Amino acid sequence: MSQLQSARQSSQNQPEMAALLLGAGFALASLILLPAVAQRIGMGSSLTIALRGALMRAANRF
């Protein structure tokens, strides 16, 4: 019976872990990767800020 409970708990934690990793990935992209790429290609700061905001909103969705 304990194996069944542990299997249920691990299957319930998987969507939470996936959401956490996805949110962390979006946060990493918006705080580190996006500004670096924007500077490299010469994107304007206002467009960079708008893209950062969109990525942070997407991170909060999950």
Secondary structure, 3 states (H helix, E strand, C coil): CHHHHHHHHHHHHHHHHHHHHHHHHHHHHHHHHHHHHHHHHCCCHHHHHHHHHHHHHHHHHC
